[in-house]
Amino acid sequence: MGIFDLFRSKEKPDLDRSVLVQLRRSGSDLLKPHNIEFFLYFPTQSVADKAGTSIRSSGFEVEVKKAAQGETWLCFATKTMIPELSDLQRIRHDFMTLAASVSGEYDGWGTQVVK
């Protein structure tokens, strides 16, 4: 498991804060932009495509593809941004709301350490 894998989860509301603490401890400069990856899963390609369109309109790059495991479809969204807690919490809320509205699941975010 790499550092990137530590950041993916959907469990705790304070997870975003914990991830930022881990990034800082790992030497990441949180004042610099990071390429942040967000993972959303949907039951069908059609639903994933519709979600991707909505996410894309919010300024994210989006790729929809079959999930590596199971029968779901991955909506893989990326955005280069400074990892600010309030922004990440807002994105989490928005993605969880979107996913829940169409029987999907938001599975968290990850990024590499930026020096």
LUMDOKE-126785 format. One line per field, with one value per residue: chain; z, y, x of N, C-alpha, C, O in turn. Coordinates in steps of 0.05 Angstrom, whole numbers. Atoms other than C-alpha are relative to their C-alpha. Layout:
BEGIN
unit = (A  ...) .
n.pz = (Z  ...) .
n.py = (Y  ...) .
n.px = (X  ...) .
ca.pz = (Z  ...) .
ca.py = (Y  ...) .
ca.px = (X  ...) .
c.pz = (Z  ...) .
c.py = (Y  ...) .
c.px = (X  ...) .
o.pz = (Z  ...) .
o.py = (Y  ...) .
o.px = (X  ...) .
% end
This chain:
BEGIN
unit = (A  A  A  A  A  A  A  A  A  A  A  A  A  A  A  A  A  A  A  A  A  A  A  A  A  A  A  A  A  A  A  A  A  A  A  A  A  A  A  A  A  A  A  A  A  A  A  A  A  A  A  A  A  A  A  A  A  A  A  A  A  A  A  A  A  A  A  A  A  A  A  A  A  A  A  A  A  A  A  A  A  A  A  A  A  A  A  A  A  A  A  A  A  A  A  A  A  A  A  A  A  A  A  A  A  A  A  A  A  A  A  A  A  A  A) .
n.pz = (0  2  -14  14  -9  -27  1  11  -19  -1  -27  -21  9  -4  16  16  -18  -6  24  2  -21  11  22  -12  -13  21  13  22  -4  4  12  29  12  2  18  -18  13  -15  10  -4  13  6  8  29  16  5  -25  -4  20  -9  -23  11  13  -22  -13  20  0  -23  4  -3  22  -7  17  -8  9  -16  -25  1  -12  -2  23  0  18  -14  9  -10  3  -10  0  -12  -19  -26  -17  -23  -14  5  27  1  -14  18  21  -12  -3  26  13  -15  7  28  1  -14  15  22  -10  4  -24  1  -14  -10  17  -5  14  -6  -15  16  -15) .
n.py = (-24  -24  -23  -7  17  -7  -23  8  10  -14  6  -20  -28  -14  14  -19  -12  20  4  -23  4  21  -12  -18  17  13  -21  -14  -29  -4  -26  4  16  29  13  17  20  6  26  4  25  0  27  4  -19  -23  -17  -11  -21  -24  -12  -12  -25  -19  -6  -15  -27  -14  -6  24  18  25  23  21  26  23  3  22  23  -1  -7  -29  -18  -20  -27  -8  -29  -12  -29  -11  -21  0  16  -15  17  -8  8  30  7  -8  20  25  -2  -1  26  20  -7  8  29  11  -6  19  26  2  -1  -16  16  -16  -13  6  -17  5  -20  -21  -14) .
n.px = (17  -16  12  24  21  9  18  26  19  26  10  3  2  -25  -20  -15  -20  -20  -16  -17  -21  -19  -15  -20  -20  -15  -17  14  4  29  5  -3  22  -2  18  16  17  25  10  29  8  28  10  0  -15  18  1  -27  -4  15  -15  -25  7  5  -26  -16  9  -10  -28  -16  -4  14  -2  19  -9  8  -16  -20  13  29  17  6  -14  -15  -2  -26  -2  -25  -2  -24  8  -13  18  10  20  28  7  2  24  23  0  9  29  12  -2  17  27  4  -1  23  25  3  -9  -29  -17  -24  -20  -22  -20  -28  -20  -28  -14  -12  -22) .
ca.pz = (0  -21  10  -44  -20  51  27  -3  42  54  128  173  164  191  141  97  155  172  100  100  165  133  71  113  155  90  69  21  13  22  -5  -74  -123  -122  -175  -133  -156  -135  -141  -151  -169  -203  -221  -296  -350  -366  -294  -290  -355  -329  -264  -303  -343  -279  -247  -311  -309  -241  -269  -261  -313  -316  -344  -341  -345  -320  -248  -237  -194  -193  -240  -225  -267  -242  -251  -242  -231  -224  -208  -196  -135  -70  -20  27  79  67  -8  2  52  3  -53  -8  9  -63  -89  -33  -48  -123  -114  -64  -110  -163  -121  -129  -80  -67  -48  -29  -57  -63  -85  -88  -42  -73  -49) .
ca.py = (0  67  135  148  89  116  174  135  126  145  131  192  265  287  243  302  335  270  262  333  318  255  293  346  292  260  325  351  427  441  512  483  456  380  336  307  245  231  163  154  88  79  19  31  66  111  136  145  185  231  241  254  308  342  337  362  424  440  445  373  329  264  195  142  69  0  -9  -54  -100  -117  -94  -19  39  86  160  182  257  299  370  408  451  473  422  467  432  472  459  384  380  416  369  309  333  348  281  241  277  265  192  178  209  155  94  108  113  165  129  188  222  214  252  246  283  350  379) .
ca.px = (0  29  16  -36  -77  -81  -124  -182  -241  -313  -318  -307  -327  -259  -223  -204  -169  -133  -110  -82  -44  -15  5  40  75  98  131  78  76  2  11  26  -25  -35  -66  -123  -160  -232  -266  -341  -374  -441  -485  -486  -446  -505  -510  -434  -434  -489  -452  -388  -423  -446  -376  -342  -386  -357  -286  -261  -229  -269  -259  -314  -292  -310  -287  -227  -270  -343  -398  -396  -371  -317  -324  -252  -248  -185  -171  -107  -117  -87  -113  -152  -195  -258  -255  -243  -300  -347  -326  -337  -407  -424  -398  -432  -497  -491  -472  -528  -580  -567  -548  -474  -417  -364  -300  -255  -195  -121  -59  15  63  84  150) .
c.pz = (0  15  -13  10  27  -1  -11  21  -1  28  18  -12  3  -16  -16  16  6  -24  -3  20  -10  -22  11  13  -20  -16  -22  8  -7  -10  -30  -11  -1  -21  17  -17  18  -13  7  -17  -4  -12  -30  -14  -5  24  4  -20  8  23  -9  -13  21  13  -19  0  24  -1  4  -27  8  -21  12  -12  18  24  -2  12  1  -26  -2  -20  17  -15  14  -6  11  -2  13  16  24  19  26  12  -7  -28  -2  14  -17  -23  10  3  -27  -14  15  -7  -28  -2  13  -16  -23  7  -5  27  -5  17  8  -21  8  -16  7  17  -20  17  -7) .
c.py = (25  23  8  -16  7  21  -7  -11  16  0  25  28  15  -13  20  14  -20  -5  24  -2  -20  11  18  -16  -14  19  15  30  6  28  -2  -16  -30  -10  -20  -17  -8  -24  -3  -25  1  -27  -5  21  25  19  13  22  25  14  14  27  22  8  16  29  16  3  -24  -13  -27  -22  -21  -27  -22  -2  -24  -25  4  9  30  15  22  27  12  30  11  30  9  24  0  -15  14  -17  7  -8  -30  -10  6  -20  -27  0  -1  -27  -21  4  -10  -31  -13  4  -20  -28  -5  2  18  -14  16  11  -7  19  -9  22  20  15  29) .
c.px = (18  -15  -26  -24  -11  -22  -28  -17  -26  -11  -6  -2  26  23  17  22  23  19  20  23  20  17  22  22  18  17  -13  -3  -29  -7  3  -23  8  -20  -16  -19  -24  -13  -30  -7  -30  -8  1  17  -16  0  27  5  -15  13  25  -6  -4  27  17  -9  9  31  19  5  -13  4  -19  10  -10  18  18  -12  -30  -13  -5  18  13  -2  24  4  26  -2  26  -8  17  -18  -8  -23  -28  -8  -4  -25  -25  -2  -11  -31  -14  0  -16  -29  -7  -1  -25  -26  -5  11  29  14  24  21  25  18  28  18  28  12  12  20  2) .
o.pz = (17  25  0  12  34  19  -11  34  -13  32  25  -31  -12  -12  -18  6  6  -21  -9  15  -7  -23  2  10  -15  -34  -37  30  -31  -15  -44  3  -6  -24  23  -35  41  -38  30  -39  13  -22  -38  -2  -4  20  11  -13  4  24  0  -11  18  19  -9  -3  25  19  7  -46  31  -45  36  -36  41  22  -16  4  2  -47  -20  -32  34  -39  37  -29  32  -18  34  6  30  20  47  -2  -13  -33  -15  5  -18  -30  -4  -6  -30  -25  2  -10  -33  -14  1  -14  -33  -11  -10  48  -25  40  14  -45  29  -36  27  17  -40  38  3) .
o.py = (27  19  17  -5  1  23  11  -32  37  8  29  34  33  -6  17  17  -12  -8  19  6  -16  5  17  -10  -20  11  30  37  8  34  18  -32  -37  2  -41  -7  -13  -27  -3  -28  10  -42  -28  42  47  43  37  42  47  38  36  45  45  32  35  47  41  10  -19  -10  -34  -17  -27  -28  -16  2  -43  -47  26  10  39  4  34  28  19  38  2  41  -1  43  -20  -8  10  -27  -11  -17  -39  -29  -10  -29  -40  -18  -16  -36  -39  -15  -23  -42  -31  -13  -22  -42  -28  2  15  -20  5  9  -18  32  -23  44  12  26  43) .
o.px = (35  -37  -45  -46  -34  -37  -45  -11  -27  -34  -29  12  31  46  41  44  46  43  43  46  44  41  45  46  41  32  1  -9  -36  -30  -2  -35  31  -41  -6  -32  -20  -12  -37  2  -45  8  3  23  -5  2  29  17  -5  15  32  11  5  31  31  8  7  43  43  -11  -11  4  -18  15  -18  43  12  -5  -40  -1  -20  36  1  1  24  8  35  -17  33  -20  31  -42  4  -40  -44  -31  -23  -38  -44  -24  -27  -45  -34  -20  -28  -44  -28  -20  -37  -44  -27  21  38  2  38  15  46  13  33  9  32  1  24  12  19) .
% end
